[in-house]
Amino acid sequence: MSIMQTVLQSPHFMVIAHVCRRPRVDCGYVQGGEPARFIFTRRGSFAVHVGSRTCFARPGTAVLVRGRVEYRISHPDQDSCDCCTDVWLDDATLDALGLAAAPACREFPHDLRFQKDHVEMMQALRRGDADAATAEEVLLDVLGGLLGDGAAVRPRAVGAALRLARVQEAIIGHAGENLGIEQLAALAGCSPFHLCRLFRSATGQSLRQFRLQQRLGTALGRLAEGEEDLAGLACDLGFASHSHMTEAFRRALGRSPRELREELRRSDLRRLQARLRGRA
């Protein structure tokens, strides 16, 4: 079951908030014909298949799908719910961003700060508290932050990429568990030592850093939705305690979960824009 809400429609962009729950109604079917789109995942994960290429949309990775190409969506974890932001952009904007010659499907790794910017932007757009011109400017600033980070080095071997994908999906699909290195290495079909080297080379992160990013990224999505039970949230996502989650957020973003929840409730596009441009 898919729930879609258009939160911005302007001359160059359309932004859609998308929630997908069971039963899946569009999983596996060939789709296409739309303009180019960026997919930012607020929580959960899914795969985008374009020809023989597969990209994974998840907290920590955005996906670009070129316009008017056929693609399929699949959900490795059929029991989960995923929420994403679908940003459609016209050819002129794609060209202005330097992506006119991008592959049909491409992943863009990003950090937790970008995840917060994206979630904050979505909250403000949902409230409709700014005009379309300001919203477009903020969206371009957010995209600039994403593209400026650069893509992480990817393993060349298809087999290695598939092994890494299995490990990443296992970590995401079992966010509340601490899957051991031996279990993850078994999924990848290699030794724990080799998995650690391969994972860091491919993603620029250790397994522990990736797991933490997924947990915090998912937590941000739930905080934006007004999650009240912070102890329950910490437990759901595999933190040892509420204080453990709070400490992780303070190290990553300098805010406690409670402070972030209140900040997201007061999201304002102009304030976000000033902060984004202050980083440039």
C-alpha positions in Angstrom: 0.0 0.0 0.0 1.5 3.3 -1.1 0.6 6.7 0.3 1.8 9.8 -1.6 1.6 13.4 -0.8 2.9 16.2 -3.2 4.5 18.8 -0.9 6.0 21.0 -3.7 5.1 21.6 -7.3 7.1 24.3 -9.1 8.4 25.1 -12.6 11.5 22.9 -12.1 10.7 20.5 -9.3 8.0 18.2 -7.8 8.6 16.8 -4.4 6.5 13.8 -3.2 6.5 12.3 0.3 6.1 8.6 -0.2 5.2 5.9 2.4 5.1 2.2 1.3 3.6 -0.4 3.5 2.4 -3.9 3.0 0.7 -5.2 0.9 3.1 -3.9 -1.8 1.2 -2.9 -4.9 4.0 -1.7 -7.2 6.9 -4.0 -6.1 8.5 -5.8 -9.0 6.6 -4.1 -11.8 8.3 -2.2 -14.6 7.8 1.5 -14.2 9.1 4.6 -16.0 8.4 7.6 -18.2 8.8 10.1 -15.4 11.4 12.9 -15.3 14.7 12.4 -13.6 14.4 11.9 -9.8 16.4 11.9 -6.7 15.2 9.4 -4.0 16.0 10.3 -0.4 15.1 7.7 2.2 13.7 8.8 5.6 13.6 5.2 6.9 13.6 1.7 5.6 15.3 0.6 2.4 14.5 -0.7 -1.0 16.3 -1.5 -4.3 16.0 0.3 -7.6 16.8 -1.9 -10.7 17.6 -0.2 -14.0 18.6 -2.9 -16.6 21.4 -4.9 -15.0 22.3 -2.2 -12.5 20.9 -2.1 -8.9 21.1 0.9 -6.5 20.0 0.8 -2.9 18.0 3.7 -1.4 18.5 3.8 2.4 19.4 6.4 5.1 22.9 7.3 4.1 22.5 6.8 0.4 20.4 8.8 -2.1 19.6 7.4 -5.5 19.4 9.3 -8.8 17.3 7.7 -11.6 17.6 9.4 -15.0 14.5 10.6 -16.7 12.4 8.3 -19.0 14.1 5.1 -18.1 12.4 1.9 -17.2 13.0 0.6 -13.6 11.7 -1.8 -11.0 11.5 -1.5 -7.2 12.0 -4.4 -4.9 12.0 -4.6 -1.1 14.5 -7.0 0.4 12.7 -6.8 3.7 9.1 -7.5 2.8 7.8 -7.0 6.3 9.1 -3.4 6.8 7.7 0.0 6.0 9.8 2.5 4.1 9.4 6.3 3.7 11.2 8.3 1.1 11.2 11.7 -0.5 10.9 11.6 -4.3 12.3 14.8 -5.9 11.5 15.1 -9.7 13.5 17.6 -11.6 13.4 18.8 -15.2 16.2 18.4 -17.8 17.4 22.0 -17.4 18.0 21.5 -13.7 19.6 18.2 -14.2 22.0 19.8 -16.6 22.7 22.8 -14.3 23.6 20.3 -11.6 26.2 18.7 -13.9 24.2 15.4 -14.1 23.1 15.4 -17.7 25.5 12.6 -18.5 25.0 10.7 -15.3 24.4 6.9 -15.5 20.7 5.7 -15.7 20.9 4.9 -12.0 23.5 6.1 -9.5 24.0 6.1 -5.7 25.1 9.2 -3.8 26.4 8.5 -0.2 25.7 11.1 2.3 26.2 11.8 6.0 23.8 12.2 8.9 24.0 16.0 8.7 22.5 15.7 5.2 19.9 13.3 6.5 18.8 15.9 9.0 18.7 18.7 6.4 16.5 16.6 4.2 14.1 15.6 7.0 13.9 19.2 8.1 13.2 20.4 4.6 10.4 17.8 4.3 8.8 18.9 7.5 8.8 22.6 6.4 7.4 21.7 2.9 4.6 19.7 4.4 3.5 22.7 6.4 3.7 24.9 3.3 5.2 27.8 5.2 7.2 29.3 2.3 6.6 30.3 -1.3 7.6 28.1 -4.2 10.6 30.3 -5.1 12.1 30.0 -1.6 11.4 26.3 -1.5 13.2 25.8 -4.8 16.3 27.7 -3.5 16.4 25.6 -0.4 16.0 22.4 -2.4 18.9 23.4 -4.7 21.0 24.1 -1.6 20.2 20.7 -0.2 21.1 19.0 -3.5 24.3 21.0 -3.6 25.2 19.7 -0.2 24.6 16.1 -1.5 26.6 16.5 -4.7 29.4 18.3 -3.1 30.2 15.3 -0.9 31.3 13.1 -3.8 30.7 9.4 -4.2 32.5 6.9 -2.2 34.8 4.5 -4.0 32.9 1.4 -5.1 34.2 -2.1 -5.6 34.6 -2.9 -9.2 33.7 -6.5 -9.1 30.0 -7.2 -9.4 30.3 -10.1 -7.0 31.9 -7.9 -4.3 29.1 -5.3 -4.7 26.5 -8.0 -4.3 28.2 -9.4 -1.2 28.3 -5.9 0.3 24.7 -5.3 -0.5 23.7 -8.5 1.4 25.7 -7.2 4.4 24.1 -3.7 4.3 20.6 -5.1 3.9 21.2 -7.5 6.9 22.3 -4.5 9.1 19.3 -2.4 8.0 16.8 -5.2 8.2 18.0 -6.1 11.8 18.4 -2.6 13.1 17.5 -3.6 16.6 20.0 -6.4 16.8 23.8 -6.3 16.9 24.6 -8.9 14.2 28.1 -10.1 14.8 31.0 -9.9 12.4 31.0 -13.6 12.0 27.3 -13.6 10.9 27.9 -10.7 8.5 31.1 -12.3 7.0 29.1 -15.6 6.4 26.6 -13.6 4.4 29.4 -12.0 2.4 31.1 -15.4 1.9 34.5 -14.1 3.1 36.5 -13.8 6.3 35.7 -11.2 8.9 39.0 -9.5 8.2 38.4 -9.3 4.4 34.8 -8.1 5.0 36.1 -5.2 7.1 38.6 -4.2 4.5 36.2 -4.5 1.6 33.4 -2.6 3.4 35.6 0.3 4.4 37.1 0.5 0.9 33.7 0.5 -0.7 31.8 2.8 1.6 34.4 4.8 3.5 32.9 3.6 6.7 33.5 0.8 9.2 30.7 -1.7 9.8 30.1 -0.1 13.2 29.9 3.4 11.7 27.5 2.2 9.0 25.2 0.5 11.6 25.2 3.7 13.7 24.4 5.9 10.7 21.4 3.7 9.8 20.1 3.7 13.4 20.5 7.5 13.8 19.1 8.1 10.3 16.0 6.0 11.0 15.6 7.6 14.4 15.6 11.1 12.8 12.7 10.0 10.5 10.7 8.8 13.5 11.5 12.0 15.5 10.3 14.1 12.6 7.0 12.1 12.8 6.6 13.1 16.4 7.9 10.0 18.2 7.2 10.5 21.9 8.6 7.3 23.4 12.3 7.9 23.2 13.2 5.0 25.4 11.2 2.7 23.2 12.8 4.2 20.1 16.2 3.5 21.5 15.2 -0.1 22.2 13.7 -0.6 18.8 16.9 0.6 17.1 19.3 -1.5 19.1 20.8 1.2 21.4 21.8 -0.1 24.8 19.7 2.6 26.5 18.0 6.0 26.0 21.2 7.7 27.2 23.3 5.7 24.7 21.1 7.0 21.9 21.3 10.5 23.3 25.1 10.4 23.5 25.3 9.2 19.9 23.1 12.0 18.7 25.1 14.6 20.7 28.3 13.4 19.1 26.9 13.4 15.6 24.7 16.5 15.6 25.3 18.3 18.9 21.6 17.8 19.9 19.7 15.4 22.1 16.8 13.4 20.5 14.3 15.6 22.4 16.0 18.8 21.2 16.0 17.4 17.6 12.4 16.5 17.8 11.4 20.0 18.9 13.7 21.6 16.2 12.1 19.5 13.5 8.7 20.5 14.7 9.7 24.1 14.2 11.4 23.5 10.8 11.6 26.6 8.7 12.8 26.8 5.2 14.5 30.2 5.5 16.3 29.2 8.6 17.5 26.0 6.9 18.6 27.9 3.9 20.7 30.3 6.0 22.4 27.4 7.7 23.1 25.5 4.5 24.7 28.6 2.9 26.6 29.3 6.0 28.5 26.0 5.5 29.5 26.8 1.9 
